[in-house]
Protein backbone atom coordinates (compact mmCIF):
# COMPACT_ATOMS: atom_id res chain seq x y z
CA UNK A 1 0.00 0.00 0.00
CA UNK A 2 2.96 2.32 -0.39
CA UNK A 3 1.48 3.74 -3.57
CA UNK A 4 -1.57 5.01 -1.62
CA UNK A 5 0.44 7.04 0.90
CA UNK A 6 -0.70 10.68 1.05
CA UNK A 7 1.76 13.39 0.04
CA UNK A 8 2.21 16.82 1.53
CA UNK A 9 -0.20 19.38 0.13
CA UNK A 10 1.17 21.35 -2.81
CA UNK A 11 4.02 18.93 -3.46
CA UNK A 12 4.27 16.28 -6.11
CA UNK A 13 5.42 12.79 -5.05
CA UNK A 14 8.60 13.09 -7.15
CA UNK A 15 9.67 16.38 -5.52
CA UNK A 16 11.83 16.43 -2.44
CA UNK A 17 11.05 18.74 0.47
CA UNK A 18 13.88 21.11 -0.54
CA UNK A 19 12.66 21.32 -4.15
CA UNK A 20 9.14 22.24 -3.01
CA UNK A 21 10.57 25.15 -0.99
CA UNK A 22 12.52 26.53 -3.95
CA UNK A 23 10.10 27.58 -6.60
CA UNK A 24 10.91 29.42 -9.79
CA UNK A 25 10.20 32.80 -8.21
CA UNK A 26 12.99 32.26 -5.72
CA UNK A 27 15.44 32.35 -8.62
CA UNK A 28 13.74 34.65 -11.11
CA UNK A 29 12.95 37.61 -8.85
CA UNK A 30 16.51 38.12 -7.53
CA UNK A 31 17.94 37.71 -11.02
CA UNK A 32 15.59 40.27 -12.54
CA UNK A 33 16.09 42.69 -9.66
CA UNK A 34 19.88 42.24 -9.94
CA UNK A 35 19.72 42.89 -13.67
CA UNK A 36 17.74 46.10 -13.17
CA UNK A 37 20.02 47.24 -10.33
CA UNK A 38 23.17 46.52 -12.35
CA UNK A 39 21.94 48.37 -15.43
CA UNK A 40 20.82 51.29 -13.27
CA UNK A 41 24.18 51.48 -11.46
CA UNK A 42 26.12 51.26 -14.72
CA UNK A 43 23.96 53.98 -16.27
CA UNK A 44 24.53 56.33 -13.34
CA UNK A 45 28.27 55.52 -13.26
CA UNK A 46 28.57 56.30 -16.97
CA UNK A 47 27.50 59.95 -16.42
CA UNK A 48 26.62 60.62 -20.06
CA UNK A 49 29.99 59.47 -21.35
CA UNK A 50 30.60 56.64 -23.78
CA UNK A 51 29.91 53.07 -22.71
CA UNK A 52 33.15 51.21 -22.12
CA UNK A 53 34.21 47.88 -20.66
CA UNK A 54 34.60 49.41 -17.19
CA UNK A 55 30.95 50.47 -17.10
CA UNK A 56 29.78 47.05 -18.27
CA UNK A 57 31.92 45.25 -15.68
CA UNK A 58 30.72 47.64 -12.97
CA UNK A 59 27.07 46.97 -13.84
CA UNK A 60 27.61 43.22 -13.88
CA UNK A 61 29.41 43.32 -10.53
CA UNK A 62 26.70 45.44 -8.88
CA UNK A 63 23.94 43.28 -10.33
CA UNK A 64 25.54 40.01 -9.22
CA UNK A 65 26.12 41.31 -5.69
CA UNK A 66 22.56 42.63 -5.44
CA UNK A 67 21.05 39.40 -6.77
CA UNK A 68 23.25 37.26 -4.51
CA UNK A 69 22.29 39.14 -1.37
CA UNK A 70 18.63 39.16 -2.35
CA UNK A 71 18.72 35.41 -3.01
CA UNK A 72 20.38 34.81 0.37
CA UNK A 73 17.71 36.89 2.11
CA UNK A 74 14.98 34.94 0.32
CA UNK A 75 16.50 31.64 1.49
CA UNK A 76 17.41 32.60 5.06
CA UNK A 77 14.68 35.16 5.79
CA UNK A 78 11.73 32.82 6.40
CA UNK A 79 13.67 31.15 9.22
CA UNK A 80 14.12 34.46 11.06
CA UNK A 81 11.71 36.21 13.39
CA UNK A 82 9.41 38.60 11.60
CA UNK A 83 11.11 41.67 13.11
CA UNK A 84 14.59 40.56 12.05
CA UNK A 85 13.33 39.43 8.66
CA UNK A 86 11.72 42.82 7.97
CA UNK A 87 14.73 44.71 9.31
CA UNK A 88 17.10 42.74 7.09
CA UNK A 89 15.14 43.68 3.97
CA UNK A 90 14.93 47.29 5.14
CA UNK A 91 18.66 47.53 5.79
CA UNK A 92 19.55 45.82 2.52
CA UNK A 93 17.33 47.98 0.33
CA UNK A 94 18.23 51.14 2.28
CA UNK A 95 21.92 50.54 1.67
CA UNK A 96 21.28 49.71 -1.98
CA UNK A 97 19.21 52.87 -2.56
CA UNK A 98 21.70 55.05 -0.69
CA UNK A 99 24.56 53.65 -2.73
CA UNK A 100 22.75 54.30 -6.01
CA UNK A 101 22.00 57.83 -4.86
CA UNK A 102 25.65 58.38 -3.90
CA UNK A 103 26.69 57.59 -7.49
CA UNK A 104 24.99 60.79 -8.65
CA UNK A 105 27.73 62.91 -6.98
CA UNK A 106 25.42 64.28 -4.31
CA UNK A 107 26.52 64.93 -0.74
CA UNK A 108 27.11 62.05 1.63
CA UNK A 109 24.43 63.38 3.97
CA UNK A 110 21.81 63.41 1.22
CA UNK A 111 22.66 59.87 0.10
CA UNK A 112 22.54 58.71 3.72
CA UNK A 113 19.16 60.33 4.30
CA UNK A 114 17.79 58.79 1.10
CA UNK A 115 19.00 55.34 2.16
CA UNK A 116 17.62 55.84 5.66
CA UNK A 117 14.15 56.81 4.47
CA UNK A 118 13.99 54.04 1.86
CA UNK A 119 15.18 51.50 4.43
CA UNK A 120 12.65 52.69 6.99
CA UNK A 121 9.81 52.53 4.49
CA UNK A 122 10.74 49.08 3.21
CA UNK A 123 11.31 47.77 6.74
CA UNK A 124 7.93 49.00 7.95
CA UNK A 125 6.14 47.66 4.88
CA UNK A 126 7.87 44.29 5.22
CA UNK A 127 7.05 44.12 8.94
CA UNK A 128 3.39 44.84 8.19
CA UNK A 129 3.35 42.14 5.51
CA UNK A 130 4.99 39.52 7.73
CA UNK A 131 2.79 40.48 10.70
CA UNK A 132 -0.38 40.06 8.64
CA UNK A 133 0.66 36.69 7.23
CA UNK A 134 1.86 35.11 10.47
CA UNK A 135 0.62 31.60 11.25
DRENGU-322624 format. One record per residue (C-alpha): y, z, x; residue in one letter. Coordinates in steps of 0.1 Angstrom, whole numbers, plus 5000, padded with zeros to 4 digits. Each point is the difference from the previous one (the first is absolute). Layout:
YZXA...
This chain:
500050005000X502349965030X501449684985X501350204969X502050255020X503750014989X502749905025X503450155004X502649864976X501949715014X497649935028X497449745003X496550105011X500349805032X503350165011X500050315021X502350294993X502449905028X500249634988X500950124964X503050205015X501349715019X501149734976X501849685008X503450164993X499550255028X500149715024X502349754983X502950234993X500550135035X499649655014X502649854977X502450285005X499549985038X500749624998X503250054980X501150295023X499349805032X501949694987X502950214989X500250185034X499849685019X502749844979X502350305005X499250005038X500849635003X503750064989X500649634991X498949885034X497149755006X496550114993X498150065033X496750145010X501550355004X501150014963X496649884989X498250265021X502350274988X499449924964X496249995005X500150345018X502150164973X497949864972X496750115016X501350355006X501350034965X496849864985X497950235021X501850314991X500149914963X496249935001X499450345017X502150174973X498049824973X496750125015X501050365009X502650074973X497650064970X498350285020X503450195004X501750234976X502449824977X503150155017X498949905035X498849664987X503449934984X501950135030X498049785024X501049694980X503650114998X500250075038X498349675009X502249784977X503150205009X499449945037X499249634994X503249944979X502250195025X498549805029X500749674981X503550114993X500650105036X499249645011X503249894983X502150165027X501450274977X500650365011X497150235006X501450244973X500049724974X496549895009X498850364998X501650064967X498549684986X496550115012X500550354986X501049884965X497249744999X497550255012X501250264974X499849754972X496649875009X498750355006X501250134966X498749694982X496650035018X499850374991X500749934964X497349734999X497450225017X501050304978X499649794968X496649865011X498450335012X496550084987X
